[in-house]
């Protein structure tokens, strides 16, 4: 389960993630929120960093940072497989 409510938080993406993975996967902000909402598995990998495994047009892994103070999610990068 996600440590945040995806419908309430602000979601920001890195320039790298936007220009590589989002373009390759043909995703927009709506697709990203939908994928996060339907996450298959969530692993905590640091103090504020999470690996989120999603199934949307194939399996993908997103690495995100969550800041509870500002209620923001920053998508750092992604991968396929």
C-alpha positions as CSV (number, residue, x, y, z in Angstrom):
1,X,0.0,0.0,0.0
2,X,1.2,3.5,-0.8
3,X,2.3,5.7,2.1
4,X,0.4,8.6,0.6
5,X,-3.0,9.3,-1.0
6,X,-2.3,9.6,-4.7
7,X,-5.4,11.8,-5.2
8,X,-4.2,14.4,-2.7
9,X,-0.5,14.7,-3.3
10,X,1.3,16.8,-5.9
11,X,3.2,14.6,-8.3
12,X,6.4,15.9,-9.9
13,X,8.7,14.1,-12.3
14,X,12.4,14.5,-13.0
15,X,13.4,15.8,-16.4
16,X,15.1,12.5,-17.1
17,X,12.0,10.4,-16.3
18,X,9.8,12.8,-18.4
19,X,12.1,12.8,-21.4
20,X,13.0,9.1,-21.4
21,X,10.5,6.8,-19.8
22,X,7.3,8.8,-20.0
23,X,8.0,9.5,-23.7
24,X,8.9,5.9,-24.4
25,X,5.8,4.6,-22.6
26,X,3.6,7.3,-24.1
27,X,2.4,8.3,-20.6
28,X,1.0,11.6,-19.3
29,X,0.3,12.8,-15.7
30,X,-3.1,10.9,-15.8
31,X,-1.4,7.6,-16.8
32,X,1.2,8.1,-14.1
33,X,-1.4,8.7,-11.3
34,X,-3.4,5.7,-12.5
35,X,-0.3,3.5,-12.5
36,X,0.6,4.6,-8.9
37,X,-3.0,4.1,-7.8
38,X,-3.0,0.5,-9.1
39,X,0.5,-0.4,-7.7
40,X,1.2,-4.1,-7.4
41,X,4.0,-3.9,-4.9
42,X,5.6,-1.1,-2.8
43,X,9.0,-1.4,-1.2
44,X,10.6,1.1,1.1
45,X,14.3,1.6,0.0
46,X,15.3,4.5,2.2
47,X,14.1,7.2,4.6
48,X,11.8,8.8,2.0
49,X,12.4,6.7,-1.1
50,X,10.1,4.0,-2.4
51,X,10.2,1.5,-5.3
52,X,6.7,1.0,-6.8
53,X,6.0,-1.9,-9.1
54,X,3.2,-1.3,-11.6
55,X,1.5,-3.2,-14.3
56,X,0.4,-0.9,-17.1
57,X,1.2,-1.9,-20.7
58,X,3.8,-4.3,-19.2
59,X,5.7,-4.4,-15.9
60,X,7.4,-1.3,-14.8
61,X,9.3,-0.1,-11.7
62,X,9.1,3.5,-10.5
63,X,11.5,5.0,-8.0
64,X,9.8,7.8,-6.1
65,X,10.6,10.1,-3.2
66,X,7.8,11.2,-0.9
67,X,8.0,14.3,1.3
68,X,5.3,14.1,4.0
69,X,5.9,17.6,5.2
70,X,5.0,19.2,1.8
71,X,2.8,16.2,0.7
72,X,4.7,15.8,-2.6
73,X,5.8,12.8,-4.6
74,X,8.8,13.2,-6.9
75,X,9.3,10.4,-9.5
76,X,13.0,10.0,-9.9
77,X,13.3,7.3,-12.5
78,X,11.7,4.2,-14.0
79,X,12.6,0.9,-15.6
80,X,11.0,-2.0,-17.4
81,X,11.0,-5.7,-16.8
